Amino acid sequence: MTRLVALVLIVAGALIATAVFAQTWPERVAHSPLDALRGTTPVNTEGHPPPIPQPRNRSERGVRNYPEQPPLIPHAIEGYRIDLNSNKCLSCHARARTGESGAPMLSITHFMDRNGQVLASVSPRRYFCTQCHVSQYEVTAPISNNFVDIDSLLTGVQPGARR
């Protein structure tokens, strides 16, 4: 009998605590840009999508963040067709087109098969450019960070400082 009373009291306390917590839930949650995917939109309402960011269109190449990182695409590629029959990227970056376009030529690694043999044309495993290379967009970081690359750590120079 005593165990039954204790169990009933525990269940009742849990229910009361849940009800109190549910009523004060909005005040307890700290809203930030990194909340759930829905943000602060309640589950039973339709949320507004964020605005689509504008792609960067710059001629200069971006700095790579780590060794062997594929270069970033510094221009808009919306509408580029990349499928089995065509690849719009090759209209500027193919070996024969770089002289007139001024675009950097594909790396020699894009002409190698998986055994390291150099091919006359782009390797099928390197044909779909956006599999590795990504466009850049004008966005602000959702959270700030104080990342320092290894070169800055080794030389003791902080990023952005004059040398």
N, CA, C and O of each residue as an XYZ file, in Angstrom:
652
protein
N       0.828     -1.189      0.000
C       0.000      0.000      0.000
C       0.877      1.259      0.000
O       0.588      2.218     -0.715
N       1.935      1.253      0.794
C       2.816      2.409      0.879
C       3.505      2.660     -0.466
O       3.685      3.806     -0.878
N       3.881      1.592     -1.131
C       4.513      1.747     -2.439
C       3.544      2.342     -3.449
O       3.940      3.161     -4.278
N       2.296      1.947     -3.389
C       1.290      2.473     -4.309
C       1.091      3.968     -4.093
O       1.003      4.732     -5.054
N       1.020      4.388     -2.817
C       0.861      5.809     -2.510
C       2.079      6.593     -2.994
O       1.926      7.676     -3.559
N       3.287      6.063     -2.782
C       4.507      6.726     -3.226
C       4.526      6.847     -4.748
O       4.912      7.885     -5.285
N       4.117      5.802     -5.433
C       4.087      5.833     -6.891
C       3.082      6.869     -7.394
O       3.371      7.600     -8.342
N       1.916      6.938     -6.774
C       0.898      7.924     -7.169
C       1.422      9.338     -6.935
O       1.217     10.212     -7.777
N       2.090      9.580     -5.813
C       2.644     10.904     -5.522
C       3.736     11.282     -6.528
O       3.809     12.435     -6.951
N       4.570     10.341     -6.907
C       5.634     10.616     -7.881
C       5.033     10.959     -9.232
O       5.453     11.926     -9.867
N       4.058     10.183     -9.679
C       3.415     10.441    -10.969
C       2.698     11.789    -10.945
O       2.789     12.552    -11.907
N       1.987     12.089     -9.861
C       1.281     13.366     -9.752
C       2.275     14.526     -9.765
O       2.029     15.543    -10.414
N       3.377     14.384     -9.064
C       4.397     15.438     -9.051
C       4.994     15.645    -10.434
O       5.229     16.780    -10.849
N       5.241     14.555    -11.147
C       5.789     14.667    -12.499
C       4.808     15.365    -13.430
O       5.212     16.194    -14.245
N       3.542     15.045    -13.320
C       2.524     15.691    -14.158
C       2.419     17.180    -13.857
O       2.321     17.995    -14.775
N       2.438     17.537    -12.583
C       2.349     18.952    -12.204
C       3.595     19.703    -12.694
O       3.483     20.807    -13.227
N       4.765     19.113    -12.515
C       6.000     19.757    -12.972
C       5.987     19.934    -14.488
O       6.424     20.969    -14.993
N       5.493     18.941    -15.213
C       5.411     19.043    -16.665
C       4.466     20.158    -17.077
O       4.774     20.923    -17.992
N       3.325     20.261    -16.417
C       2.359     21.308    -16.752
C       2.933     22.699    -16.472
O       2.752     23.614    -17.275
N       3.614     22.861    -15.352
C       4.202     24.162    -15.006
C       5.322     24.505    -16.002
O       5.418     25.640    -16.467
N       6.152     23.529    -16.318
C       7.249     23.766    -17.252
C       6.718     24.104    -18.641
O       7.265     24.977    -19.315
N       5.657     23.422    -19.074
C       5.082     23.681    -20.398
C       4.503     25.089    -20.482
O       4.573     25.718    -21.538
N       3.937     25.590    -19.396
C       3.371     26.938    -19.406
C       4.458     28.000    -19.449
O       4.247     29.068    -20.024
N       5.600     27.736    -18.863
C       6.680     28.723    -18.838
C       7.740     28.446    -19.898
O       8.776     29.111    -19.910
N       7.509     27.478    -20.789
C       8.501     27.109    -21.793
C       8.983     28.282    -22.629
O      10.195     28.438    -22.772
N       8.104     29.129    -23.199
C       8.610     30.227    -24.026
C       9.563     31.162    -23.290
O      10.490     31.697    -23.898
N       9.354     31.367    -22.002
C      10.238     32.255    -21.255
C      11.579     31.594    -20.964
O      12.581     32.283    -20.777
N      11.606     30.264    -20.923
C      12.826     29.558    -20.569
C      13.763     29.378    -21.761
O      14.967     29.198    -21.574
N      13.239     29.425    -22.965
C      14.057     29.177    -24.144
C      14.754     30.456    -24.572
O      14.109     31.489    -24.751
N      16.056     30.392    -24.735
C      16.809     31.538    -25.240
C      16.827     31.427    -26.766
O      17.434     30.507    -27.315
N      16.172     32.347    -27.441
C      16.091     32.277    -28.890
C      17.357     32.845    -29.519
O      17.839     33.913    -29.142
N      17.869     32.115    -30.464
C      19.054     32.543    -31.195
C      18.915     32.072    -32.627
O      18.024     31.276    -32.924
N      19.774     32.542    -33.530
C      19.696     32.072    -34.921
C      19.938     30.581    -35.064
O      19.620     29.991    -36.097
N      20.504     29.970    -34.025
C      20.795     28.549    -34.107
C      19.772     27.687    -33.384
O      20.061     26.540    -33.042
N      18.570     28.230    -33.147
C      17.508     27.410    -32.590
C      17.198     26.297    -33.580
O      17.899     26.139    -34.579
N      16.181     25.546    -33.315
C      15.800     24.456    -34.205
C      15.612     24.980    -35.623
O      15.553     26.191    -35.836
N      15.520     24.091    -36.575
C      15.370     24.486    -37.968
C      14.177     25.411    -38.172
O      14.197     26.250    -39.073
N      13.153     25.275    -37.362
C      11.970     26.118    -37.479
C      12.164     27.460    -36.794
O      11.311     28.338    -36.915
N      13.267     27.639    -36.078
C      13.461     28.886    -35.354
C      12.443     29.009    -34.237
O      12.224     28.055    -33.491
N      11.826     30.159    -34.113
C      10.849     30.369    -33.038
C       9.422     30.149    -33.524
O       8.479     30.420    -32.781
N       9.236     29.667    -34.745
C       7.907     29.436    -35.291
C       7.276     28.238    -34.609
O       7.885     27.169    -34.562
N       6.060     28.391    -34.075
C       5.379     27.243    -33.457
C       5.145     26.126    -34.469
O       5.076     26.373    -35.673
N       5.026     24.917    -33.980
C       4.886     23.749    -34.839
C       3.607     23.804    -35.678
O       3.584     23.297    -36.799
N       2.562     24.405    -35.155
C       1.277     24.385    -35.852
C       1.094     25.542    -36.833
O      -0.015     25.735    -37.331
N       2.129     26.311    -37.129
C       2.020     27.404    -38.097
C       3.111     27.268    -39.165
O       4.150     26.644    -38.950
N       2.838     27.867    -40.301
C       3.796     27.843    -41.411
C       4.830     28.945    -41.221
O       4.464     30.101    -41.012
N       6.095     28.612    -41.289
C       7.148     29.604    -41.110
C       7.462     30.326    -42.408
O       7.105     29.863    -43.491
N       8.129     31.458    -42.291
C       8.562     32.213    -43.463
C       9.988     31.791    -43.804
O      10.843     31.752    -42.919
N      10.263     31.472    -45.077
C      11.621     31.070    -45.434
C      12.572     32.257    -45.363
O      12.158     33.395    -45.588
N      13.836     32.007    -45.054
C      14.807     33.107    -45.041
C      15.032     33.595    -46.467
O      14.806     32.845    -47.416
N      15.472     34.834    -46.632
C      15.739     35.329    -47.987
C      16.885     34.552    -48.631
O      17.810     34.107    -47.951
N      16.808     34.397    -49.938
C      17.857     33.689    -50.664
C      19.061     34.622    -50.778
O      18.922     35.739    -51.276
N      20.244     34.185    -50.326
C      21.416     35.064    -50.398
C      21.884     35.254    -51.840
O      21.628     34.420    -52.709
N      22.565     36.353    -52.067
C      23.102     36.656    -53.394
C      24.461     35.981    -53.567
O      25.283     36.020    -52.652
N      24.711     35.365    -54.721
C      26.026     34.751    -54.936
C      27.094     35.819    -55.130
O      26.820     36.908    -55.635
N      28.299     35.494    -54.726
C      29.426     36.397    -54.947
C      29.804     36.330    -56.422
O      29.755     35.260    -57.030
N      30.170     37.434    -56.981
C      30.659     37.497    -58.347
C      31.952     38.286    -58.336
O      31.961     39.493    -58.578
N      33.029     37.603    -58.058
C      34.332     38.265    -57.953
C      35.320     37.557    -58.841
O      35.213     36.352    -59.072
N      36.271     38.295    -59.335
C      37.264     37.681    -60.217
C      38.433     37.083    -59.438
O      39.109     36.188    -59.945
N      38.684     37.559    -58.219
C      39.834     37.040    -57.476
C      39.502     35.686    -56.859
O      38.356     35.404    -56.509
N      40.516     34.874    -56.738
C      40.354     33.546    -56.148
C      40.321     33.666    -54.633
O      40.998     34.515    -54.052
N      39.530     32.812    -54.000
C      39.457     32.798    -52.549
C      40.611     32.031    -51.938
O      41.216     31.179    -52.589
N      40.912     32.331    -50.702
C      41.962     31.627    -49.977
C      41.391     30.297    -49.500
O      40.257     30.232    -49.027
N      42.173     29.256    -49.626
C      41.715     27.937    -49.187
C      41.885     27.824    -47.676
O      42.825     28.371    -47.100
N      40.962     27.107    -47.046
C      40.956     26.985    -45.591
C      41.779     25.819    -45.070
O      42.155     25.806    -43.898
N      42.060     24.851    -45.911
C      42.837     23.694    -45.482
C      43.542     23.091    -46.702
O      43.111     23.317    -47.832
N      44.614     22.330    -46.491
C      45.331     21.724    -47.613
C      44.419     20.796    -48.410
O      43.571     20.106    -47.844
N      44.599     20.787    -49.710
C      43.842     19.945    -50.634
C      42.365     20.332    -50.750
O      41.572     19.571    -51.305
N      41.990     21.497    -50.236
C      40.613     21.955    -50.400
C      40.369     22.284    -51.869
O      41.181     22.981    -52.479
N      39.270     21.801    -52.456
C      38.973     22.202    -53.833
C      38.739     23.710    -53.883
O      38.128     24.270    -52.972
N      39.219     24.374    -54.939
C      39.001     25.819    -55.024
C      37.515     26.166    -55.002
O      36.680     25.411    -55.499
N      37.203     27.319    -54.418
C      35.826     27.790    -54.363
C      35.469     28.449    -55.692
O      36.341     28.974    -56.384
N      34.198     28.420    -56.043
C      33.741     29.046    -57.281
C      33.462     30.510    -56.971
O      32.561     30.796    -56.182
N      34.204     31.455    -57.564
C      34.047     32.867    -57.201
C      32.974     33.610    -57.993
O      32.915     34.838    -57.940
N      32.130     32.891    -58.722
C      31.105     33.553    -59.539
C      29.800     32.774    -59.466
O      29.773     31.630    -59.010
N      28.722     33.400    -59.918
C      27.414     32.750    -59.913
C      27.388     31.631    -60.949
O      27.932     31.778    -62.044
N      26.754     30.515    -60.600
C      26.631     29.405    -61.546
C      25.176     28.995    -61.739
O      24.891     27.927    -62.282
N      24.267     29.840    -61.297
C      22.846     29.530    -61.455
C      22.536     29.371    -62.941
O      22.903     30.222    -63.751
N      21.875     28.304    -63.288
C      21.534     28.038    -64.675
C      22.593     27.259    -65.439
O      22.373     26.896    -66.594
N      23.741     26.993    -64.815
C      24.772     26.196    -65.487
C      24.261     24.762    -65.615
O      23.723     24.192    -64.665
N      24.434     24.206    -66.781
C      24.011     22.832    -66.995
C      25.222     21.924    -66.837
O      26.228     22.073    -67.531
N      25.102     20.980    -65.911
C      26.151     19.983    -65.706
C      25.449     18.637    -65.630
O      24.891     18.283    -64.591
N      25.473     17.892    -66.715
C      24.875     16.566    -66.754
C      25.708     15.673    -67.671
O      26.797     16.062    -68.092
N      25.208     14.488    -67.979
C      25.988     13.552    -68.790
C      26.299     14.084    -70.185
O      27.296     13.685    -70.786
N      25.464     14.977    -70.708
C      25.633     15.455    -72.078
C      26.398     16.760    -72.198
O      26.946     17.052    -73.261
N      26.450     17.556    -71.132
C      27.143     18.843    -71.226
C      27.639     19.292    -69.856
O      27.143     18.867    -68.813
N      28.638     20.166    -69.905
C      29.189     20.742    -68.685
C      29.565     22.187    -68.999
O      30.574     22.442    -69.656
N      28.750     23.129    -68.527
C      28.954     24.550    -68.803
C      30.296     25.043    -68.268
O      30.884     25.956    -68.848
N      30.789     24.469    -67.190
C      32.065     24.905    -66.607
C      33.209     24.754    -67.610
O      34.128     25.572    -67.644
N      33.141     23.699    -68.425
C      34.221     23.432    -69.370
C      34.248     24.425    -70.518
O      35.232     24.472    -71.256
N      33.201     25.220    -70.693
C      33.230     26.228    -71.752
C      34.249     27.321    -71.436
O      34.652     28.050    -72.343
N      34.674     27.458    -70.194
C      35.714     28.426    -69.823
C      36.963     27.761    -69.247
O      38.073     28.241    -69.476
N      36.801     26.660    -68.502
C      37.911     26.070    -67.761
C      38.589     24.910    -68.476
O      39.563     24.367    -67.956
N      38.108     24.511    -69.656
C      38.776     23.448    -70.419
C      40.112     23.962    -70.936
O      40.293     25.169    -71.093
N      41.041     23.063    -71.199
C      42.384     23.447    -71.658
C      42.329     24.371    -72.869
O      43.048     25.369    -72.925
N      41.483     24.043    -73.831
C      41.433     24.803    -75.082
C      40.768     26.166    -74.921
O      40.896     27.010    -75.807
N      40.068     26.404    -73.825
C      39.296     27.639    -73.669
C      39.904     28.654    -72.721
O      39.441     29.794    -72.690
N      40.906     28.302    -71.955
C      41.419     29.212    -70.923
C      42.101     30.443    -71.504
O      42.111     31.497    -70.868
N      42.664     30.327    -72.690
C      43.323     31.482    -73.312
C      42.346     32.593    -73.606
O      42.640     33.758    -73.337
N      41.189     32.263    -74.152
C      40.203     33.282    -74.497
C      39.346     33.707    -73.316
O      38.885     34.847    -73.265
N      39.125     32.793    -72.355
C      38.246     33.130    -71.230
C      39.002     33.778    -70.066
O      38.419     34.547    -69.303
N      40.282     33.473    -69.930
C      41.050     33.987    -68.801
C      40.793     33.220    -67.510
O      41.308     33.590    -66.454
N      40.004     32.160    -67.587
C      39.691     31.350    -66.408
C      40.838     30.385    -66.131
O      41.544     29.997    -67.062
N      41.041     29.988    -64.882
C      42.094     29.016    -64.600
C      41.754     27.657    -65.219
O      40.597     27.238    -65.231
N      42.773     26.986    -65.726
C      42.577     25.681    -66.334
C      42.351     24.629    -65.255
O      42.827     24.766    -64.129
N      41.632     23.595    -65.609
C      41.445     22.471    -64.693
C      42.798     21.897    -64.291
O      43.737     21.871    -65.087
N      42.883     21.448    -63.074
C      44.105     20.806    -62.590
C      44.351     19.513    -63.363
O      43.414     18.891    -63.862
N      45.596     19.123    -63.455
C      45.940     17.875    -64.139
C      45.264     16.680    -63.465
O      45.023     15.659    -64.108
N      44.962     16.807    -62.180
C      44.290     15.710    -61.472
C      42.907     15.426    -62.046
O      42.389     14.322    -61.876
N      42.297     16.402    -62.723
C      40.975     16.189    -63.322
C      41.063     15.340    -64.593
O      40.039     14.904    -65.120
N      42.278     15.107    -65.084
C      42.485     14.304    -66.289
C      43.063     12.932    -65.969
O      43.497     12.222    -66.876
N      43.077     12.546    -64.695
C      43.625     11.249    -64.299
C      42.510     10.293    -63.916
O      41.502     10.688    -63.330
N      42.712      9.023    -64.259
C      41.754      8.027    -63.805
C      42.155      7.559    -62.410
O      43.124      8.056    -61.836
N      41.421      6.619    -61.879
C      41.698      6.188    -60.501
C      43.028      5.464    -60.343
O      43.504      5.285    -59.222
N      43.643      5.040    -61.466
C      44.950      4.385    -61.415
C      46.101      5.347    -61.656
O      47.258      4.931    -61.714
N      45.785      6.660    -61.799
C      46.828      7.654    -62.013
C      47.234      7.835    -63.461
O      48.172      8.581    -63.741
N      46.558      7.174    -64.393
C      46.859      7.310    -65.809
C      46.247      8.606    -66.338
O      45.075      8.883    -66.086
N      47.030      9.400    -67.069
C      46.541     10.670    -67.607
C      45.710     10.396    -68.850
O      46.125      9.662    -69.747
N      44.513     11.009    -68.886
C      43.577     10.840    -69.998
C      43.613     12.060    -70.903
O      44.127     13.109    -70.513
N      43.078     11.933    -72.094
C      43.027     13.055    -73.037
C      41.921     14.036    -72.680
O      42.010     15.217    -73.017
N      40.886     13.567    -72.006
C      39.768     14.443    -71.616
C      39.519     14.299    -70.114
O      40.164     13.502    -69.433
N      38.588     15.075    -69.628
C      38.292     15.074    -68.193
C      37.816     13.693    -67.757
O      36.989     13.065    -68.418
N      38.346     13.246    -66.654
C      37.974     11.942    -66.109
C      36.496     11.945    -65.713
O      36.008     12.935    -65.169
N      35.786     10.860    -65.977
C      34.368     10.813    -65.591
C      34.140     11.045    -64.101
O      33.095     11.568    -63.715
N      35.090     10.670    -63.267
C      34.900     10.879    -61.828
C      35.151     12.323    -61.403
O      34.872     12.682    -60.259
N      35.676     13.164    -62.308
C      35.902     14.580    -62.016
C      35.046     15.491    -62.896
O      35.254     16.704    -62.907
N      34.098     14.931    -63.626
C      33.309     15.677    -64.601
C      32.244     16.567    -63.951
O      31.936     17.633    -64.483
N      31.683     16.159    -62.829
C      30.604     16.904    -62.174
C      31.207     17.860    -61.144
O      31.381     17.505    -59.978
N      31.517     19.061    -61.587
C      32.298     20.039    -60.828
C      31.721     20.347    -59.445
O      32.459     20.426    -58.463
N      30.405     20.521    -59.376
C      29.784     20.936    -58.110
C      29.726     19.807    -57.086
O      29.182     19.979    -55.995
N      30.282     18.665    -57.435
C      30.403     17.591    -56.464
C      31.468     17.957    -55.421
O      31.383     17.541    -54.266
N      32.470     18.740    -55.842
C      33.546     19.153    -54.943
C      33.643     20.666    -54.780
O      33.929     21.153    -53.686
N      33.411     21.407    -55.848
C      33.556     22.862    -55.829
C      32.210     23.507    -55.499
O      31.169     23.095    -56.012
N      32.245     24.516    -54.643
C      31.007     25.167    -54.213
C      31.065     26.667    -54.480
O      32.131     27.280    -54.443
N      29.900     27.241    -54.750
C      29.783     28.689    -54.933
C      29.795     29.372    -53.581
O      29.509     28.755    -52.556
N      30.128     30.646    -53.590
C      30.134     31.436    -52.372
C      28.977     32.428    -52.413
O      28.614     32.921    -53.481
N      28.407     32.715    -51.263
C      27.265     33.616    -51.165
C      27.551     34.705    -50.143
O      28.334     34.510    -49.214
N      26.913     35.846    -50.323
C      27.057     36.965    -49.395
C      26.157     36.715    -48.189
O      24.980     37.077    -48.208
N      26.695     36.106    -47.156
C      25.952     35.810    -45.941
C      26.804     36.168    -44.731
O      28.028     36.267    -44.823
N      26.145     36.357    -43.609
C      26.871     36.572    -42.361
C      26.894     35.259    -41.594
O      25.942     34.482    -41.654
N      27.956     35.020    -40.890
C      28.078     33.788    -40.117
C      27.027     33.765    -39.015
O      26.808     34.782    -38.357
N      26.369     32.620    -38.800
C      25.348     32.553    -37.752
C      25.923     32.713    -36.349
O      25.233     33.172    -35.439
N      27.176     32.338    -36.178
C      27.854     32.541    -34.900
C      29.265     33.041    -35.193
O      29.843     32.717    -36.231
N      29.801     33.812    -34.298
C      31.165     34.300    -34.505
C      32.152     33.232    -34.036
O      31.820     32.379    -33.212
N      33.352     33.295    -34.566
C      34.371     32.363    -34.107
C      35.714     33.071    -34.093
O      35.863     34.144    -34.677
N      36.667     32.485    -33.443
C      38.004     33.068    -33.374
C      39.043     32.084    -33.917
O      40.129     31.932    -33.356
N      38.689     31.423    -35.017
C      39.575     30.453    -35.649
C      40.876     31.116    -36.078
O      40.862     32.208    -36.647
N      41.987     30.468    -35.810
C      43.304     30.930    -36.235
C      43.943     29.767    -36.983
O      44.056     28.664    -36.449
N      44.362     30.018    -38.227
C      44.952     28.929    -38.998
C      46.339     28.583    -38.477
O      46.935     29.339    -37.709
N      46.843     27.433    -38.902
C      48.107     26.912    -38.379
C      49.284     27.815    -38.716
O      50.211     27.946    -37.916
N      49.258     28.443    -39.893
C      50.363     29.328    -40.261
C      50.465     30.507    -39.300
O      51.565     30.897    -38.908
N      49.318     31.077    -38.920
C      49.316     32.186    -37.970
C      49.780     31.728    -36.596
O      50.475     32.468    -35.899
N      49.406     30.521    -36.201
C      49.838     30.005    -34.905
C      51.350     29.800    -34.870
O      52.010     30.128    -33.884
N      51.885     29.259    -35.951
C      53.323     28.979    -35.990
C      54.161     30.242    -36.042
O      55.239     30.295    -35.449
N      53.678     31.268    -36.748
C      54.462     32.504    -36.861
C      54.174     33.478    -35.729
O      54.933     34.423    -35.515
N      53.084     33.257    -35.003
C      52.730     34.145    -33.908
C      52.054     35.424    -34.359
O      51.816     36.316    -33.545
N      51.741     35.528    -35.640
C      51.066     36.727    -36.168
C      49.574     36.461    -36.192
O      49.121     35.454    -36.736
N      48.821     37.358    -35.605
C      47.359     37.204    -35.586
C      46.798     37.559    -36.957
O      47.331     38.448    -37.620
N      45.717     36.878    -37.407
C      45.117     37.206    -38.693
C      44.688     38.673    -38.735
O      44.149     39.194    -37.759
N      44.925     39.326    -39.855
C      44.547     40.731    -40.001
C      45.607     41.700    -39.505
O      45.526     42.895    -39.788
N      46.598     41.212    -38.773
C      47.649     42.103    -38.261
C      48.652     42.401    -39.352
O      48.863     41.580    -40.245
N      49.272     43.563    -39.291
C      50.294     43.922    -40.282
C      51.596     43.224    -39.953
O      51.960     43.054    -38.790
N      52.284     42.827    -41.003
C      53.568     42.117    -40.809
C      54.721     43.053    -41.046
O      55.878     42.648    -40.932
